[in-house]
Amino acid sequence: PMEVDPAIPLAGFSKREDPRDVLVLPQGVAELDPAKPIGCASARRTVQLNALFPEMKVAPVRGNVLTRLRKLDEGKFSALVLAAAGLKRLGLEGRITRYFTVEEMIPAAGQGIMALQTRAGEDLSYLTGVVDGEGTLCAAAERAFVKRLDGGCSSPIAAHARLEGDTITLTGLYVNEAGKAFRQSTSGPRDQGEALAEQLAD
């Protein structure tokens, strides 16, 4: 959630795993079957999939990763779109058929980054080996973009930040109620990520 209860603040963010989305085909299958939909539970992914594969239908798929993979292998879907980070952390990297670039499919805010949430007032000095400076800067900027647009987990909003030296570059995607997609990038000083994100959202 973009709004955080002050009693359980976000204490920081981890180093980012692979932020990309991936295409997963059924085991033993080499190409998409146009007779079956691509399974996807995200409005953000659905909007971008419709642009990438206009000839394919996209249908919602529910359940955890293993449940979704079982439905795929049972023949209910032509493919799934999932987060690379989740599959890698589950030891399922071998199921990945194709990686989408972050330009083809802009990731969700914070994708691949784990958030550390704690009770207010705790001594957090023991987290210095876990909290990652770059992951925290990127997550903060991406979250600021989504928050400014009053978005949440189910909103067709995407945000991806990357750091290069002293510069942060943020790419955002927003789809309005009429279905029109807006996509743009901005860059600036790495310590100004949240302000840049709000300007981009505006």
N, C-alpha and C positions, 0 to 999 in steps of 0.2 A: 504494500500500500504506500501511496505517496505521503499520506498523513501518518506521522509516527507519534504514538502515545509518549509523552515526556517521561512517564514512569519506566518505560522500556526503550531507551534510545538506541539508535544505531551507533555502535562503538567503532566501526570502521569496516573495511572491505578487503577481501582477499586478492591475491594476484589473479589476474584474469586467465581462465582457461580459454580455449578456442571459442570466439564469439559467434562463429558462423552457424547458419542453419544448414541442414543436409537433407538430401533425398535418399530414402530407403526403399528399395524394391523388395518384393517377396523373395525368399530364398530360392535360388536356381533360376530366377528371371532376369533377363538382360535389358528389357526396355519397357516403357510404359504401355499399358493396355488402355486404349481410349474408351473401352466399354465400361470401365470401372473408374470411380472417382479417386482423386488424391485425398487422402485423409489428413485433416488439419484441424486443430482445435483453437486456432488463433485468428482473430479478425485481422491482425497485422499481417500474418502470413497469407491469409486468403486473398487480400487485396493485391499483394505482390505476386502471388501465384497466378492470379487471373491475367496479369500482364505478361508473365513469363510463358504461360501455357494456355493461351486463349481458347484452344480447342478442347481442353480438359475440364471436366467438372470437378469442383472441390466440395467435399462433404465433411461435416464434423465427425471427429472420432474422440471417444472419451476413454478414461482409464489411465493407469500409470504406464510407463514405457513398455514394460513386459506385456501388459494386457493389449496395448496397441499393436505391438509386434505380432502377437498371437492372432489378432483379427486380420492383420495384413497377410500373414502366412496361410490363413484359412480361406483367403480369396475374396475378402469383402472389399478390398481396396486395391487400386493399381499401384499405389505407393503411399508412403507417409512422409511428412516433413517434420523433422525433430531438431532439437538443438544438439550440435556436435558435442558440447561440453557434457551434457547428460549421458550420452552414449559412451563417451570416453571414460567418464567416472564410473560407469557401470561395467566397464570391461567389454563393451559391445561395439567397439570401433570397427570391427570387421563387418558389421552390418551396413556400414555407410557405402552407398553407391556413388554419390556425387556430392561435393561440397559446393554450396552457393557462395559466390564472393559477397562481401559486405556491400558492394555496389548493386549487385543483382537483387539481394534481399537484405534490406537494412535490419539488423537485429533488434530485439527488444531492449529497452533500457536495462542495463546491468547484466545482460546475458553473458554467462560464463563466469560471473563474479559472485562469490558467496558473501552474504551480509552477516556481520557479527552483531547480534542484538543482546543487550544486557540490562540488568536492573540499574536504575539511576543511582549514582553515588558510589558505584563500585570502583575499586582500585584496578585500573586496566593496564598497569605497567607490564603485566605478564603477557599481554597480547602483542608486544612489539615484534616478536618473531613471526606473527601471523598476518598482522595488518600490513597491507602493501600500499605504498604511497601512490603509485601510478593507478592501481585499481581503484583506490579511493577517489582520486581526482576525476577519473572517467565516470565512475558510478554517480558521483555528485552532480556532474554536468548533465548526464543523461537523465537522471531523476528530475533535475530542475526543469528540463525541457518538457517532460511529461506533466509535471505538476503545474507548470504555467498554462498548459492547454487543458487542465482539469481532467487529465486522463487517468486511467487505472489499468488493471491487468487485462480487461476485456476490450479496451479501446484500440481502434486501428491507428496507433501511434507507434513510431519506431524512432530510436535514437542511438547513434553509435559515435563514441569519441575515441580518438587515438592521439597519442603523444609522440612528438618527434622533437627531441631536444627541449627547447623552452616554449614550444608551440603546441597548442591543443587544437585539433580540428574536429568539429562536431557536425554530423550529417543527421538531419531530421526528416521524418515523413509524418504527414498529418492528412487524414481523410475527413472531409466535412460531412455533414448530414446528407448532402445531396450526392455523395459518392465521389466528389472531385478530390483528387490527390494532389497534395503540395509537397514538394521535395526540394530541399536546399541545404547548403553547407556554409559554415563560417569558421574562421580561424582567428586565433589571438594568443595572448600570453597564457601559459599553462595554469597559472594561479587565478585566472579570471574565467574559468570554465563555466561556473554557474551563471554569472552575469551574461556571458556570451550566449548561453543556452536560452536564457529568458528573452534576449534580443532576437534570437532566431525564431523562437516560438511566436513572438509578437509580429 
